[in-house]
Amino acid sequence: MLIKNIWMLLARLSVAWLAWSVMGLASAATIEVTDALGRKVKLTSPVQRVALNFNFEEFTAVAGKEGWSKVVGISRTPWEGWRPVIFKRYSEVIPNLQAMPDIGHSDDGTFSAEKVIALKPDVLLIAEWTYKALETARGQIEAAGIPIVVVDYNAQLLDRHLASTRALGKVMGTEARAEELAKLYEREYTNIIARIPKNATRKKVYVELGQAGAETVGNSYSGTMWGKIITTLGAENLADGKLPGPWGPLNQEAVIAADPDLVFFAGSSWVNRPKAVRTGYEATADITRKSLEAYVQRPGYSSMKAVKSGEVHAIEHGLCRTLFDFVAMQYIAKRLYPEAFKDVDPDASFRSYHEKYLPVKYAGVWMLPLKP
Protein backbone atom coordinates (compact mmCIF):
# COMPACT_ATOMS: atom_id res chain seq x y z
CA MET A 1 0.00 0.00 0.00
CA LEU A 2 2.85 2.35 0.88
CA ILE A 3 4.62 1.69 -2.41
CA LYS A 4 1.37 2.25 -4.31
CA ASN A 5 0.87 5.62 -2.60
CA ILE A 6 4.43 6.67 -3.37
CA TRP A 7 3.95 5.81 -7.05
CA MET A 8 0.68 7.77 -7.11
CA LEU A 9 2.43 10.77 -5.54
CA LEU A 10 5.28 10.59 -8.05
CA ALA A 11 2.78 10.37 -10.89
CA ARG A 12 0.98 13.48 -9.66
CA LEU A 13 4.25 15.35 -9.30
CA SER A 14 5.23 14.35 -12.83
CA VAL A 15 1.91 15.61 -14.18
CA ALA A 16 2.28 18.85 -12.22
CA TRP A 17 5.85 19.35 -13.50
CA LEU A 18 4.75 18.69 -17.07
CA ALA A 19 1.89 21.15 -16.74
CA TRP A 20 4.22 23.78 -15.25
CA SER A 21 6.72 23.23 -18.07
CA VAL A 22 4.01 23.61 -20.71
CA MET A 23 2.78 26.79 -19.03
CA GLY A 24 6.34 28.13 -18.99
CA LEU A 25 6.81 27.39 -22.68
CA ALA A 26 3.46 28.98 -23.46
CA SER A 27 4.29 32.15 -21.52
CA ALA A 28 7.71 32.51 -23.20
CA ALA A 29 7.71 33.76 -26.76
CA THR A 30 10.18 34.84 -29.41
CA ILE A 31 9.69 38.49 -30.31
CA GLU A 32 11.33 40.76 -32.85
CA VAL A 33 12.59 44.16 -31.77
CA THR A 34 13.52 46.91 -34.22
CA ASP A 35 16.34 48.88 -32.63
CA ALA A 36 17.62 52.42 -33.23
CA LEU A 37 19.65 51.33 -36.26
CA GLY A 38 16.69 49.55 -37.83
CA ARG A 39 18.16 46.13 -37.01
CA LYS A 40 15.64 43.34 -36.49
CA VAL A 41 16.65 41.53 -33.32
CA LYS A 42 14.96 38.35 -32.10
CA LEU A 43 14.89 37.53 -28.40
CA THR A 44 12.89 35.53 -25.90
CA SER A 45 10.26 37.51 -24.03
CA PRO A 46 9.72 38.27 -21.25
CA VAL A 47 13.41 38.92 -20.58
CA GLN A 48 14.66 38.04 -17.11
CA ARG A 49 18.30 39.14 -17.28
CA VAL A 50 19.51 42.39 -18.86
CA ALA A 51 23.00 43.85 -19.35
CA LEU A 52 22.92 47.63 -19.78
CA ASN A 53 25.76 49.64 -21.30
CA PHE A 54 24.41 53.24 -21.29
CA ASN A 55 21.27 55.41 -21.26
CA PHE A 56 20.52 54.51 -17.66
CA GLU A 57 17.98 57.27 -17.06
CA GLU A 58 16.19 56.46 -20.30
CA PHE A 59 16.04 52.79 -19.29
CA THR A 60 14.62 53.80 -15.91
CA ALA A 61 11.96 56.04 -17.45
CA VAL A 62 10.81 53.31 -19.83
CA ALA A 63 11.17 50.21 -17.64
CA GLY A 64 10.36 51.84 -14.31
CA LYS A 65 12.28 51.25 -11.11
CA GLU A 66 10.98 47.68 -11.19
CA GLY A 67 12.88 47.06 -14.44
CA TRP A 68 16.15 47.26 -12.52
CA SER A 69 15.35 43.98 -10.77
CA LYS A 70 16.21 42.31 -14.10
CA VAL A 71 19.50 44.14 -14.67
CA VAL A 72 22.54 41.93 -13.97
CA GLY A 73 25.37 44.22 -15.13
CA ILE A 74 26.12 47.76 -16.30
CA SER A 75 28.98 49.84 -17.63
CA ARG A 76 29.59 51.72 -14.38
CA THR A 77 32.02 54.41 -15.59
CA PRO A 78 29.58 56.35 -17.81
CA TRP A 79 27.26 56.74 -14.84
CA GLU A 80 29.03 56.34 -11.52
CA GLY A 81 32.24 57.83 -12.92
CA TRP A 82 30.83 60.64 -15.04
CA ARG A 83 27.76 61.57 -12.97
CA PRO A 84 28.46 60.34 -9.40
CA VAL A 85 25.89 62.61 -7.72
CA ILE A 86 23.17 61.35 -10.05
CA PHE A 87 24.32 57.74 -9.61
CA LYS A 88 24.18 58.15 -5.83
CA ARG A 89 20.61 59.45 -6.01
CA TYR A 90 19.49 56.47 -8.06
CA SER A 91 21.38 53.95 -5.94
CA GLU A 92 19.42 55.17 -2.92
CA VAL A 93 16.13 54.05 -4.50
CA ILE A 94 17.29 51.11 -6.65
CA PRO A 95 18.36 48.34 -4.22
CA ASN A 96 20.70 46.40 -6.54
CA LEU A 97 22.43 49.36 -8.18
CA GLN A 98 25.27 50.02 -5.76
CA ALA A 99 26.58 46.43 -5.99
CA MET A 100 25.86 46.03 -9.70
CA PRO A 101 28.57 44.06 -11.59
CA ASP A 102 30.63 46.14 -14.03
CA ILE A 103 30.88 45.04 -17.68
CA GLY A 104 33.43 47.75 -18.48
CA HIS A 105 33.45 50.77 -20.76
CA SER A 106 34.46 51.14 -24.40
CA ASP A 107 36.19 54.54 -24.09
CA ASP A 108 38.82 53.33 -21.63
CA GLY A 109 39.22 49.85 -23.13
CA THR A 110 37.73 48.01 -20.17
CA PHE A 111 34.57 46.68 -21.84
CA SER A 112 34.65 42.91 -21.53
CA ALA A 113 32.72 40.48 -23.71
CA GLU A 114 33.74 37.74 -21.27
CA LYS A 115 32.10 39.57 -18.37
CA VAL A 116 28.90 40.07 -20.37
CA ILE A 117 28.78 36.41 -21.39
CA ALA A 118 29.48 35.22 -17.83
CA LEU A 119 26.42 37.14 -16.58
CA LYS A 120 24.21 35.14 -18.99
CA PRO A 121 21.89 38.02 -19.92
CA ASP A 122 18.89 37.47 -22.18
CA VAL A 123 19.81 40.71 -23.96
CA LEU A 124 22.51 43.38 -24.04
CA LEU A 125 21.25 46.95 -24.42
CA ILE A 126 24.07 49.01 -25.89
CA ALA A 127 24.62 52.57 -27.10
CA GLU A 128 25.24 53.10 -30.81
CA TRP A 129 28.71 54.57 -30.28
CA THR A 130 29.73 51.59 -28.15
CA TYR A 131 28.25 49.16 -30.67
CA LYS A 132 30.36 50.67 -33.45
CA ALA A 133 33.53 50.73 -31.36
CA LEU A 134 33.37 47.09 -30.26
CA GLU A 135 33.08 45.01 -33.41
CA THR A 136 35.11 42.09 -32.04
CA ALA A 137 33.39 42.07 -28.64
CA ARG A 138 29.90 42.24 -30.08
CA GLY A 139 30.73 39.33 -32.39
CA GLN A 140 31.79 37.27 -29.38
CA ILE A 141 28.64 38.21 -27.47
CA GLU A 142 26.31 37.36 -30.35
CA ALA A 143 28.20 34.12 -30.96
CA ALA A 144 27.37 33.19 -27.37
CA GLY A 145 23.68 33.52 -28.24
CA ILE A 146 23.12 36.88 -26.51
CA PRO A 147 21.03 39.30 -28.62
CA ILE A 148 22.22 42.91 -28.83
CA VAL A 149 19.72 45.78 -29.06
CA VAL A 150 21.15 49.20 -29.98
CA VAL A 151 19.71 52.43 -28.58
CA ASP A 152 20.80 55.86 -29.75
CA TYR A 153 19.92 59.23 -28.25
CA ASN A 154 23.34 60.69 -29.12
CA ALA A 155 22.49 61.23 -32.79
CA GLN A 156 19.89 63.81 -31.71
CA LEU A 157 17.51 62.65 -34.41
CA LEU A 158 13.79 62.54 -33.65
CA ASP A 159 13.33 59.16 -35.35
CA ARG A 160 16.14 57.56 -33.34
CA HIS A 161 14.86 58.97 -30.07
CA LEU A 162 11.47 57.44 -30.77
CA ALA A 163 12.83 54.13 -32.08
CA SER A 164 15.14 53.77 -29.06
CA THR A 165 12.34 54.45 -26.61
CA ARG A 166 9.99 51.97 -28.26
CA ALA A 167 12.73 49.33 -28.49
CA LEU A 168 13.42 49.64 -24.77
CA GLY A 169 9.71 49.24 -24.07
CA LYS A 170 9.38 46.13 -26.21
CA VAL A 171 12.45 44.50 -24.66
CA MET A 172 11.28 45.21 -21.11
CA GLY A 173 7.59 44.47 -21.66
CA THR A 174 6.59 48.07 -20.89
CA GLU A 175 5.37 49.04 -24.34
CA ALA A 176 2.50 51.23 -23.13
CA ARG A 177 4.83 53.29 -20.94
CA ALA A 178 7.38 53.54 -23.77
CA GLU A 179 4.72 54.69 -26.22
CA GLU A 180 3.57 57.36 -23.78
CA LEU A 181 7.13 58.62 -23.46
CA ALA A 182 7.71 58.50 -27.23
CA LYS A 183 4.57 60.54 -27.83
CA LEU A 184 5.54 63.00 -25.09
CA TYR A 185 8.95 63.55 -26.68
CA GLU A 186 7.56 63.86 -30.20
CA ARG A 187 4.89 66.30 -29.03
CA GLU A 188 7.34 68.52 -27.15
CA TYR A 189 9.96 68.42 -29.90
CA THR A 190 7.54 69.28 -32.71
CA ASN A 191 5.92 71.99 -30.58
CA ILE A 192 9.30 73.65 -30.06
CA ILE A 193 10.10 73.59 -33.77
CA ALA A 194 6.64 74.89 -34.67
CA ARG A 195 6.98 77.87 -32.34
CA ILE A 196 10.23 79.18 -33.85
CA PRO A 197 9.38 82.41 -35.70
CA LYS A 198 9.90 82.00 -39.43
CA ASN A 199 11.48 85.41 -40.10
CA ALA A 200 13.31 85.96 -36.83
CA THR A 201 16.82 87.41 -36.89
CA ARG A 202 19.38 84.65 -36.35
CA LYS A 203 21.00 85.29 -33.02
CA LYS A 204 24.61 84.29 -32.41
CA VAL A 205 25.24 81.76 -29.65
CA TYR A 206 28.42 80.61 -27.96
CA VAL A 207 28.50 77.44 -25.85
CA GLU A 208 31.41 76.24 -23.74
CA LEU A 209 31.94 73.31 -21.43
CA GLY A 210 32.49 74.94 -18.04
CA GLN A 211 34.42 72.11 -16.44
CA ALA A 212 38.02 73.09 -15.72
CA GLY A 213 37.62 76.69 -14.59
CA ALA A 214 37.53 80.09 -16.27
CA GLU A 215 41.28 80.09 -16.93
CA THR A 216 40.88 77.04 -19.16
CA VAL A 217 38.86 77.31 -22.35
CA GLY A 218 36.56 74.31 -22.53
CA ASN A 219 35.11 72.57 -25.55
CA SER A 220 32.57 74.15 -27.81
CA TYR A 221 30.46 72.00 -30.16
CA SER A 222 29.66 71.91 -33.86
CA GLY A 223 27.06 69.62 -35.42
CA THR A 224 26.58 67.65 -32.21
CA MET A 225 25.42 68.07 -28.61
CA TRP A 226 24.83 71.77 -27.88
CA GLY A 227 25.89 72.76 -31.39
CA LYS A 228 23.19 70.54 -32.87
CA ILE A 229 20.55 71.98 -30.54
CA ILE A 230 21.50 75.58 -31.35
CA THR A 231 21.25 75.12 -35.11
CA THR A 232 18.05 73.05 -34.78
CA LEU A 233 16.55 76.05 -32.98
CA GLY A 234 17.46 78.34 -35.87
CA ALA A 235 20.33 80.22 -34.22
CA GLU A 236 23.89 80.75 -35.42
CA ASN A 237 26.44 78.58 -33.60
CA LEU A 238 29.77 80.42 -33.31
CA ALA A 239 31.67 77.13 -33.35
CA ASP A 240 30.48 76.10 -36.81
CA GLY A 241 33.33 76.15 -39.31
CA LYS A 242 35.90 77.01 -36.63
CA LEU A 243 36.69 73.61 -35.11
CA PRO A 244 38.76 70.76 -36.57
CA GLY A 245 36.14 68.24 -35.41
CA PRO A 246 32.78 68.04 -33.64
CA TRP A 247 34.17 69.61 -30.46
CA GLY A 248 37.15 71.52 -29.17
CA PRO A 249 38.12 74.89 -27.64
CA LEU A 250 37.17 77.99 -29.59
CA ASN A 251 39.63 80.89 -29.87
CA GLN A 252 38.50 83.48 -27.32
CA GLU A 253 39.50 86.47 -29.41
CA ALA A 254 37.22 85.14 -32.14
CA VAL A 255 34.39 84.73 -29.64
CA ILE A 256 34.76 88.28 -28.36
CA ALA A 257 35.00 89.65 -31.92
CA ALA A 258 31.84 87.75 -32.94
CA ASP A 259 29.99 89.41 -30.04
CA PRO A 260 27.42 86.66 -29.36
CA ASP A 261 23.87 87.47 -28.32
CA LEU A 262 23.76 84.54 -25.88
CA VAL A 263 26.41 82.55 -24.03
CA PHE A 264 25.84 79.18 -22.36
CA PHE A 265 28.28 77.42 -20.05
CA ALA A 266 27.54 73.72 -19.65
CA GLY A 267 27.97 72.65 -16.04
CA SER A 268 27.38 69.53 -13.98
CA SER A 269 28.10 67.83 -10.66
CA TRP A 270 31.55 66.55 -11.63
CA VAL A 271 33.83 65.38 -8.83
CA ASN A 272 37.36 66.78 -8.43
CA ARG A 273 36.40 69.79 -10.54
CA PRO A 274 36.33 72.59 -7.95
CA LYS A 275 36.24 75.39 -10.53
CA ALA A 276 33.48 73.91 -12.69
CA VAL A 277 30.10 75.50 -13.26
CA ARG A 278 27.90 73.68 -10.73
CA THR A 279 24.49 72.38 -11.76
CA GLY A 280 22.38 69.36 -10.90
CA TYR A 281 20.48 67.89 -7.97
CA GLU A 282 22.65 69.39 -5.24
CA ALA A 283 23.16 72.86 -6.73
CA THR A 284 21.41 75.99 -5.54
CA ALA A 285 20.93 79.24 -7.45
CA ASP A 286 23.64 80.89 -5.36
CA ILE A 287 26.10 78.03 -5.92
CA THR A 288 25.47 77.98 -9.67
CA ARG A 289 25.76 81.75 -10.10
CA LYS A 290 28.90 81.95 -7.97
CA SER A 291 30.57 79.23 -10.05
CA LEU A 292 29.52 80.99 -13.27
CA GLU A 293 30.68 84.47 -12.23
CA ALA A 294 34.38 83.79 -12.85
CA TYR A 295 33.76 82.96 -16.49
CA VAL A 296 32.33 86.38 -17.38
CA GLN A 297 35.33 88.06 -15.74
CA ARG A 298 37.61 86.82 -18.50
CA PRO A 299 39.46 89.58 -20.38
CA GLY A 300 37.23 91.19 -22.99
CA TYR A 301 34.00 89.54 -21.88
CA SER A 302 32.58 92.69 -20.33
CA SER A 303 32.31 94.23 -23.80
CA MET A 304 30.19 91.39 -25.20
CA LYS A 305 26.53 91.93 -25.96
CA ALA A 306 25.50 88.75 -24.10
CA VAL A 307 27.21 89.90 -20.89
CA LYS A 308 25.77 93.41 -21.07
CA SER A 309 22.22 92.16 -21.68
CA GLY A 310 22.33 89.43 -19.02
CA GLU A 311 22.20 86.58 -21.52
CA VAL A 312 24.88 84.42 -19.91
CA HIS A 313 23.56 81.09 -18.67
CA ALA A 314 24.49 77.87 -16.92
CA ILE A 315 22.92 74.69 -18.27
CA GLU A 316 23.38 71.08 -17.15
CA HIS A 317 25.65 69.27 -19.60
CA GLY A 318 23.74 66.02 -19.06
CA LEU A 319 20.54 67.53 -20.44
CA CYS A 320 21.57 67.15 -24.06
CA ARG A 321 21.29 63.88 -26.02
CA THR A 322 18.70 62.32 -23.73
CA LEU A 323 15.03 61.39 -23.71
CA PHE A 324 14.42 64.62 -21.80
CA ASP A 325 16.63 66.90 -23.91
CA PHE A 326 13.47 68.75 -24.98
CA VAL A 327 13.80 70.52 -21.60
CA ALA A 328 17.15 72.02 -22.63
CA MET A 329 15.68 72.91 -26.01
CA GLN A 330 12.80 74.70 -24.29
CA TYR A 331 15.18 76.72 -22.13
CA ILE A 332 17.44 77.82 -24.98
CA ALA A 333 14.47 78.53 -27.27
CA LYS A 334 12.88 80.66 -24.56
CA ARG A 335 16.02 82.81 -24.41
CA LEU A 336 16.24 83.04 -28.19
CA TYR A 337 12.55 83.81 -28.76
CA PRO A 338 11.10 85.08 -25.47
CA GLU A 339 7.76 86.15 -26.94
CA ALA A 340 7.11 82.88 -28.81
CA PHE A 341 7.96 80.80 -25.73
CA LYS A 342 6.63 83.06 -22.97
CA ASP A 343 4.17 80.41 -21.72
CA VAL A 344 6.79 77.60 -21.73
CA ASP A 345 8.30 76.65 -18.37
CA PRO A 346 11.33 74.33 -18.81
CA ASP A 347 11.78 73.88 -15.07
CA ALA A 348 8.15 72.75 -14.71
CA SER A 349 8.61 70.39 -17.66
CA PHE A 350 11.59 68.69 -16.03
CA ARG A 351 9.84 68.53 -12.66
CA SER A 352 6.81 66.88 -14.28
CA TYR A 353 9.04 64.39 -16.12
CA HIS A 354 10.62 63.39 -12.80
CA GLU A 355 7.29 63.00 -11.08
CA LYS A 356 5.82 60.80 -13.81
CA TYR A 357 8.75 58.72 -14.99
CA LEU A 358 11.73 58.79 -12.62
CA PRO A 359 12.10 57.31 -9.12
CA VAL A 360 14.24 60.19 -7.80
CA LYS A 361 12.80 63.49 -6.61
CA TYR A 362 13.32 66.63 -8.64
CA ALA A 363 15.71 69.03 -6.93
CA GLY A 364 18.53 71.45 -7.59
CA VAL A 365 19.38 73.76 -10.48
CA TRP A 366 19.62 72.57 -14.08
CA MET A 367 19.49 75.82 -16.11
CA LEU A 368 19.83 79.37 -14.88
CA PRO A 369 20.77 82.88 -16.07
CA LEU A 370 23.73 84.51 -14.34
CA LYS A 371 21.57 87.52 -13.49
CA PRO A 372 18.18 86.86 -11.85
N, C-alpha and C positions, 0 to 999 in steps of 0.2 A: 504494500500500500504506500509506504514511504517513497519507494523508487518511482511508483506511478505518479505521485504528487510532484516529485522533483521534475520528472519529464514534462508534466503538464505546465509547470512553472517555466521551465526552459522554453517550451513551445510558445507560451504567451510572450515571454521576453523577446523571442526571435521575431514574432509578429509585430510587436511594438517597435523593435529596432528597425525592421523593414519599413514600417509605416513612417517612422521618423525620417529615415533616409529618403524615402520618396517625397515627403513633404519638403525636405531640405533641397532636393534636386528641383522640385517644382518652384520653390521660392527663389532659387538662383537662376539668373538668366544672362545670356550674352547680349550686351548692348553695344551700339556703335556711337562713339562720341566724335564730333567734328571739332577739332581744336582751333586755336588762333591762326594756325598756318594753313587751315583747310584740310589737314590730314584726317583721314578716317581711322579711328583707333578703336579696336574691339577689346572689351574687358568684361569680366564677370561682375554683375551687379546683384545685390548691393555690395560695395567694397567694404572690407573690414580692416584693411591695413593700408595706410597711405604714407608715402614719403614726399616731403614738401621742400622744394628748393628755394622758393622766393614768393613774393606777393602774399605775405602772411596776413595782412589786414584785409586784403580782398578775400582770401580763403575764409577768414573769420566771418566777414559780412555775409558771404554766400552760404557757408555751411553751418553758421551759428557756433556758439561756444561748444555745443554738444559734438560738433564735427571733429573737435580736437581729440576726443576719446579714441578716434581711429588713426590718429597720426602716430607713426612709430619712429620717425626721424626727420630732422630738418637740417638745412644749411644754417648754422647758428651765426656765423660772422655777419651776413647781410642784415641781421636783425639785432642780435645781442651786441655785436661789435659796432655796427654803424649807428644804431638807435637804442642805446642801452636804457634810457629813461622810459621809452615806449615799451621795450621788451619787459622791463620790470613791472610796468603797469599791467600788462597782459598776463605775466606769470603769476600775479597775485590773484587772478580770477580763473586761470586755466590750470588745474591741478598738476597735469603731467608736463607742463612746459619747461619748468626750471631744470628738470632732470632729463630732458629730451635728448636722445642720442644725436650726435653730429655726423652728417654725411659729407661734410667738407664743402669747400667753396671754389668755384672755378677761377676767380680772379687771382687767388694766391696759390693755386696749384694743389690745393688740399682735397678737392672733390674726389671721392673714392667710389668707383663702381663696386668694389668688393664690399664696402660697408653697406651700400644700398642693397645689394643682393643678399647679404647676410641677414638683413632685417625682414626679408621675405614679404615685401609690400605687394598688394594687389595692383598698385599703380604708382608711378612716379609723376608728380606734377612739377613741371620745370619751366623756368623762364626762357623766352626765345633766345636771349643772348647767351645763356648757359648752354642751351641745346646746340647752338651753332659752334660754340667753343669746344665742346666735348664729343667730337665725332667717335673717337675710339671708345670712350666710356659708355656712351649711349648704345653703341653696338654690342658691348658686353652685357649691358643691362637687358636689352631686348632679346639677346640670345639666351638669357636665363629665363625668358618667358614673362618678363615684367613689362607691361605696356607703359609707354611714355606719352603723356598728354601735355602739350605746350600751351602756355598762357603768355599773353603779351600785352602789357599796358604801356611798355616803354616806347612803342612806336608812335603813340599819341594819335592813333587813327580810330575814328568812331567805330568802324566795323570790327576792329580787333578788340576794342574794349568790350563790345557787346558779345562777340564770339567767345572771348575768354570767360566772361561772366557766366554765360549759358553753359559752357563746357564744364566749369567748376560745379555748377548746379546739377548737371546730368551725372557727373562722376559721383557726387556726394549724395544723390537722391534728394536734393532740395531744389528741384526745378522751379517750383512756384516762387520761392524766395528769390532765386536767381533771375527769373523773368521780371519780377517786381523791381529788382535793382537795375536790370538792363533798361527797362522802360524809364525808370527815374533818371538814369544817366543820359539816355537819348533825349528825354524831354528837356532836361536842364541845358544840355549842350546845344541843342537846336534853338532853344529859347534865347540863349546868349548870342548866338550867331545872328538870329533874326532881329535882335534889338540894335545891332551895330548900325549907326546912321550911314546911309549910302554915300553921302557927299561930304562926310566929315573930313576935316584937315588931318592928315596923318601926323600924329605926334611922335616925337623921337623918345625912345626908351633905352635906358642903360640898366643892365642887370649884372650883379657881381655876387659871387659866392663869398659871403662874409664869414669866413672860417678861421683864418690865421691872424686876424688883427688888421687894423687900418694901415699899418706900415707895409703890409704885404698885399699886393694886388691879386685878388682871387680870380678864378675862372669866370669868364662870360660865356654865352652859349649862342650858337648859330645853327638853326635848322633842327634843334632838338631841345628838350627840356624847356627852360624858360624862353629860349629863343623861338621855339615852335609855338608856344602859347602867345607870345607877343605878336608874331606875324599872323597867326590865326585870328587874332582880335583886330587886325587891320592897322596896327601901328608899325612904325619903322624901328627895327632892332639895330642899334648902333654896331653890334658885333658882326652883322652880315657883311661878308666880303673882306673882313679885316683879320680873320683868324685862319691859321693853317689847317685847322680841322674843326670838328663840331664844338670843341670848347678849348679855352685857354685864356690867359690874361690879356686884357685889352690895354693898349698904350694910353696912359692917363692924360697925356697932352692932347691926344686925339679926342678923348671923351670930353674934356673941358672945352676944346675948340668946337665940338659938335653941339654943345649947349643943350643937353637933353631936357625934355619937358617933364619926364618922370624918371626917378632912379629907384631901383629895388635892390636891396641887399638880402640875399637868401641866408637865413639863419637856421639854427636847430639846437638840439640839446646834446651836442657832441661832448664827449669826455676829453679831458686833457687839452682843451681848447679855451683857455681862460679869456682870450681876447675876442672870441667869436661873438657874432650877433646871436643873442639868446632868444629862442622861441620854443614853443611846445607846451606840454602839460604843466610844467613846473615854473614857467615864466610868468611874470607879472608885467603890467604896462610899464612900471618904473624900471624894472630890470631890462626889458627889451629896449626901451628908449635910451637908457644909460649906455648899453652896449653898442647902440647904433650911433651915438653922438660923436664918437671918435672918428668915424668914417667921413663925416661931413666937414671935419676940421682939417682934412688934407689940403695941401697947398693948391690954391686955385678954385676949390670947390665953392667958396662963398660967392663967386661971380656967376655960378650956374643958375639958369632959370629955375630948375627943379628945386634947388636949395632955397632960393628967394621966395618961391611960391608955396613952400611947404609940401612939395610932392616928392619927398624922400621916405621910403617905406621899408619896413622889415617884413619878410614873408617866409614862412616855414619851407625849407628846402624839400622836405618830404611830401609836400602837397602836390608836386607835379608828377606826372606819369603814374597815376593811381586811379582807382575806381571813384575816388572823391575829388579828382583834380578839377572838377567843375567849380568847386568852392574857390580855388585860386583864380580860375578864369573870371568868376564873378567879381572878385575883389579888384583885379587889375582892370577889368572892363568898367567897373564903377568909377575908377580914377581916370580912365581915359574918356569916358562919356557919362559924366555925372547926371545929366538930365535924363538920358535914355535908361539909366539903371538906378534912378533915385529910389524906387520902391524895392530894390533887391538888397537883401541883408545876408552877406556871405557868412558872417558869424552865426546867425540863426540857422542857416543851411547846414553848417557843419555840426552844430549842436543837435539838430534834428536827426542828422545821419547817425550820430553816435547813439542817440536815444532809441532809434529803430533797429539798427543793425550791428552795433558793436557792444561788447560786454563791459567796456571800460567807460567811466564817466567823463563827460566833456569838462575840460578845465584848461586854464592857462591862456596863452596868447599865441596866435598862429599867423596873424597879419595885422599890421599896425603902422600908421603914419608916425614919423618922428615927432611932429607937432600935433597936439590934440586938436 
